[in-house]
Amino acid sequence: MTDTVSVRRALLSVSDKTGLIDLARALDARGVELVSTGGTAKAIRDAGLPVRDVAELTGFPEMMDGRVKTLHPAVHGGLLALRDDAAHVAAMEAHGIGAIDLLVVNLYPFEETVAKGGDYADCIENIDIGGPAMIRAAAKNHAFVATVVDVEDYDALLAELDAQGGTTMAFRQMLAQRAYARTAAYDAAVSTWMAGAIGQDTPRRRAVAGTLAQEMRYGENPHQAAAFYTDGSARPGVATARQHQGKALSYNNINDTDAAFELVAEFDPKDGPAVAIIKHANPCGVARGATFAQAYQRAFDCDRVSAFGGIIALNGTLDGDTAQAITGIFTEVVIAPDATDEAREVFSAKKNLRLLTTGGLPDPRSTGRVWRQVAGGYLVQDRDNGFVTAKDVKVVTKRTPSEAELRDMLFAWTVAKHVKSNAIVYAKDAATVGVGAGQMSRVDSSRIAARKGEDMAEALELAQSPAIGAVVASDAFFPFADGLLAAASAGATAVIQPGGSMRDEEVIAAADEAGLAMVFTGMRHFRH
């Protein structure tokens, strides 16, 4: 096994031709013989550079619409031969196989074809066969062959050649790891797409892949190493956002920002501005308003203490007035589809505040998979895209909710979907006035939410708790009447919950006795 290997012959076959000619020209200038295929060879030749067609090496023309061109011993022998093995060298000489020292390949655009909505036949046709085969062969033989699969590595390759006079073992090992990761990600994309295309919700094997977006100083805690990977999807959010200012996002920042943006996306911008403030992945305030400044203030008023150091998400363009209001307290991240120049100027004075713009909102009704690791495996489920409308709920009490109560119930229900279970949300006039999250007992969540209302009254110097006259949403059914009675004692007038408890009749009777209106959704929103 050798260390530095001179590059005398390179095989280039790329779908993405970004930087191709510059690379080919640089290799040619360093005395490297260029071998290529199809459109890649044509592009190199059109640039006035010498290039040999693979067909010259194999003695066979490209055939079957290009499906067969590199699957030949003249290619794979040149990639796989051990240069320090006498038998391998003898076989190469006997069969006229020349060594290939560098392979530059990027694959057919399968992922892009799927993302653009290609039909079944188009997607199948964009599954690369020869490319992955060559990549795997060259990467296996990294003792002698350098394998480049990413355009962004072209400059590093040339720098290595200039500095080392060839490629070092450490460099080839790094490239080989990237090569195998690329083919693994490619195969994962194909298998995932095919499972969906043929209706396999639970295929025997699932594969997941990601691309490094950011190395982090640490994870949830300083002793935990962490990194952020993207999955290549076009869903607007923290992974696709443009960061305008501030230091790099932390692990917790990304988790909380995602929670905030997914929540605020539930509120259609056509129905007006909405703002969500998140702390530790739970909303501490959510509100609609006539303007974003008003919506922000109403969300902030729900829990002014918890909002400090939080994440703020908007369902539309951040404006200067709202930006000015946000700068009144310390905020970690603000995320919105867009921001005005005035808003960016306001934030520019707050160097530690990160502003992210996404260009759009994620579709809360879209399908997708959610993964969670457990010891020895993964849990995979559909994204919770369930929702209810006024037509979907069932009134189960003697009193029917008013139109205003029903609007607030649906608002509170939407927020509760994004609160860690057990979840209780109090809302009034399309704004939260108390949130109880993540308690082991639903009655404790009810009490905490009511207490948040009392804290809000104290902070705003109100005559009474805003929980009085509010509606309540519960993410799952009340197993006993005690949680509902806690809401009633806090002054709530109406309740929205899934129903389905063995004691529903008992809970309904308690609601009737307290004069509450209550509706069942028939759908729960556990969020663990």
Salt bridges, closest charged atoms under 4 A:
ASP22 OD1 - ARG25 NH1 3.86
GLU33 OE1 - ARG9 NE 3.03
GLU33 OE2 - ARG52 NH1 3.14
ASP46 OD2 - LYS42 NZ 2.79
ASP53 OD2 - ARG45 NH2 3.25
GLU56 OE1 - ARG52 NE 3.35
ASP101 OD1 - ARG83 NH1 3.07
GLU111 OE2 - ARG182 NH1 2.97
GLU125 OE1 - ARG67 NH2 2.77
ASP153 OD1 - ARG178 NH1 2.77
ASP162 OD2 - ARG30 NH2 2.80
ASP201 OD1 - ARG369 NH2 3.77
GLU262 OE1 - ARG235 NH2 2.87
GLU266 OE1 - ARG365 NH1 3.18
GLU266 OE2 - LYS417 NZ 2.81
GLU266 OE2 - HIS418 NE2 2.84
ASP301 OD1 - ARG304 NH2 2.84
ASP303 OD2 - LYS452 NZ 3.01
GLU332 OE1 - ARG354 NH1 2.61
ASP341 OD1 - ARG344 NH2 2.35
ASP382 OD1 - ARG369 NH1 2.88
ASP384 OD2 - HIS525 ND1 2.70
GLU405 OE1 - ARG399 NH1 3.11
ASP444 OD1 - ARG447 NH1 3.52
ASP455 OD1 - ARG451 NE 3.00
ASP475 OD1 - ARG442 NH1 2.53
